[in-house]
């Protein structure tokens, strides 16, 4: 994979008026407000885009699997079919946080897990669309779509907590440095990180404008090892790091979907603090 996993605003604008427009999915979310995605979509969105909700569509209820465990393949297949997603139609996903909440998660679930052949993330997201003078719609009525596609899910792109320390290779944590060190923990009950992990905050994949850094720059910066596993607080921003590896043309890490919020549910699992 390489930069083709991204689409620019100009490319999206051209494709939307072309013969085969992509299906556009608005993935905006807020970690502290499960209802935010739908509200943000109603207030304004790229015309014709459908809302894809992080808590409703891209996660199952929180519990032993962490704060945002993956839905079952069956549940996600239902979401895919209700949105009319089909392998012969391109998909573009976007949010307003440079892909961190939660366009990269949607990209990973569709492209890596469900193996859709053409899923791209809008580089710069909604802010880039607005900066380019892109039109916005408000609470528009969109005809529902359906499909019969049943993905052949690839579970090898995942790794479980049980196998993490033995088979996870280099663990790359997408949370900020203060949370990684254990200096602060505003969300989860325990501070720190999984022993042996390296810190690569997802925000460092972006430049000052909120766009992804160049493939060459990302390839220079991203942690390398024969085997890499991405994790974060709940398996959302970890996908942003996986997307960065894809942009850089590097082998993709596996995802530890439960991430820190699952890891700490078992007090027998080791915890590290500091750098």
N, C-alpha and C positions, 0 to 999 in steps of 0.2 A: 504494500500500500504506500501511497505518497500523498502529495497535496491534492489529488483528485477527490479525497474525502471531504474537501471543503468546496464551497461554492461562494463566489463573490456576489455582492448585491447586484452588480451589473449583469452578471451571468443569469442570476435568478430572474431579474426583470425581463430579460430577453426570452428566457424559456417559458415564462408565464403567458406570453402572447404568441408562442410558437405552436406548432402542430401537436406536440406531445408535452403539455405542461406537467410539471411534477405535482405530486400531492404534497402540500406544505402543512407541517404540523407545528403548532405553537406549544412549546414545552416549558414556558415560564413557570417558576415555582418560588416559594419562600419556605425555608426550613422551619420557621416559627409560625406558619399559618397555612394549614392544609387546604384552606378554601381560596387561597390567593390566586392560583392558576386560572380558575374559571373567572374570577373577578377581573383579573388583568386582561384576559381575552375579551370579555364583554366591553371593557373600557376602550380598547383599541388593539388592533392586530393587523397583520398583513392580509389584505383582502383575499378571501377564499380559503384562508387557513383554518384547519380544524384544531381544536384544543386537545392536547394529549397530556393528561394529568399525572404528575409524579406520584401522588399518593393513591389515586384511584386506579391508574392504568399501568404505571411502571413499577409498582411495589405491591406487596401484600401487607396485611396489617402487622404492626410492630409486635415483637415478642421474642422468643428464644433466638430467632434468626437475626435480631438486630432491629434498628429503627426503620430501615427501608429494605426488608428482604425482597428478593425477586418474587414476582408472582409465579405461580405454577405455569409450565408450558401450556396447559389447557386454558388457563385464564388469559394468558397473553395472546393465545391464538384467537380467543373470542374478541379481544380488543382489536387485534389486527383485522379480523373479518368485519367488525362493526365500522371500522374506519375506511374500509374498502381498499386496504393495502394489498397489492398484488406484485409479484416479482417482475412483471414486465413494465411496471410504471415506476419511474424514479420517485424518490422521497427526499424532501428537504426538511430538516428540523432546525428550529431556532429557539433561543431564549434571549434574555437581556443581560446576561452576565458572562458573555464571552464563551458560552457553551457549558459553563460550570453548573448551572441550575436550569434545566437538567437535560439540555439538548445532547450533551455527550453521552449521558445515560441512555437516552432514546436511540442514539446512533449505535451504541454498543449492543443494545438488546436486539435491534433490528438487523444490523449488518453482521455482527460477530456471532451472536447467540442464535438468532433465527435465520441467519444466512441470506438475507435479502441482498441481491447483487448490486443495487445502486441506491445507496443512502448517503446523503451529504449533509454537512453542518454549514449553516450560513455563517461565514466568517464575519465576526463583529456583531452578529445578531441584530436584534431590533434597533439598537442605537445606530448601527451602520446604515440600516435601511432608512431610518429617519434622516440621518445626516445627508444621505444622497437624494433627499426629496421624495422618498417613496411614499405612496399613498397609504393611508390607514383607514380601516373600516371599524365601525362601532356596533357591537351586538347584532351583526348581520344574520339573516336567516340563511343557513347553508343546508342544502338538501343532503340527507344522510346517504352514505355510500355503503355498499356491502361487497364482500368478496368471499370466495370459497377456499382461499389459500390456506393450507395447513403446513406450516414450516417444518422442516426437518432440523430440529434444534441440535446444536453442537455443544455438548456438555463438557467437552475437553477444554473449553476456554475458561472454565471455572475451576477453582480449587477450594476444598472445604477446610474448616478450622482443624479438623483431625489431621490433615496431611500437610498443613502449612509449614511447620517448622522443619519437617524432614524433607519435603519435596517442593517447597515454594521457591527455592533459590533466593535471589536477592529480593527482599520485600521493600517496596517503594510506597511511602506514606504521602498522600496528597494533602494532608491537613497543614495548617500554618505551623511555623516553627515553635511558637509558644505552646501550642497544644501538643505538638510532638514531644517537646522536652518535658512536658508536665508542669510548666509554669502556671498554666491556667487550663480550665476545662469547663466551658460554659454550657455544655450540652449533656455529656455522658457522666456517669457516676464515678468513674475512676479516671485519673489523669495519667498520661504517659504514652508509651508506644510498645509495639511488639518487639521483643528483643532482636537485635541484628538488623532492624529496618533502617533504611535511608530516608531522609526527609526531602521530598520534592513537592513543595506547595503547588497546587494546580494553577494558582494565579501567575506563577513564574513562566507558564507556557505562553503567556500573552504579552504583547508589547503595550506601550503607554496608551495606544488608541483602542485597546480592547480586541485587537485582531491577533491571531496566532503569529508567533515568530516564524521566521523562514524555516524551511525544512533543514537547511544546513545548520542554522543556529540551534535548533532543537536537537539535532543529532549530536552536536558538540556538548550540549548541556545535560541531556537525559542520562540517568544512571544506566550503566551497561553491565550485563553478566550473561552467562550462558542460559540462565533461566531467571525470569523476572516475574514477580507477582505484584499487582497493584492493589492497594487498599486505602481507605480513608476513615471517616467516621461511620458512615452507613452505606458505602458502596455507590455513592453518587459522583463525587468529584474524582474518585479513583478512575472513573471512565474517561474523565478529561485527560488524565495522564496517558491512558491507553490510546486515546485519540491522538495525542501529541506524538507518541511512538509511530503511529500510522502515518502521520504527516511527514515525519522524519524519514520514512522508508525503512524503519527498523522492525525487527520481529516484535510481535505484540505480546505484552505481558498477559498472563492469566489474571482473572479478577477474583479476589476474595470478597464475595458479595456481602457477607455479613459484616465484615470489617471490624473496626474497633468496638462498635456497639454490641456486636455479637461476642467478640473475643472476651470481653470483661464479664460476661454473664456467668462464666465458669471461674470461680476463685482459684482453681488449681492451675489455670493458665498463667504463665509468667508475664510480668509487666516490667518494662524498663523506663527510666526517666533520664533526663539530661541529653546531651548530644550523642 
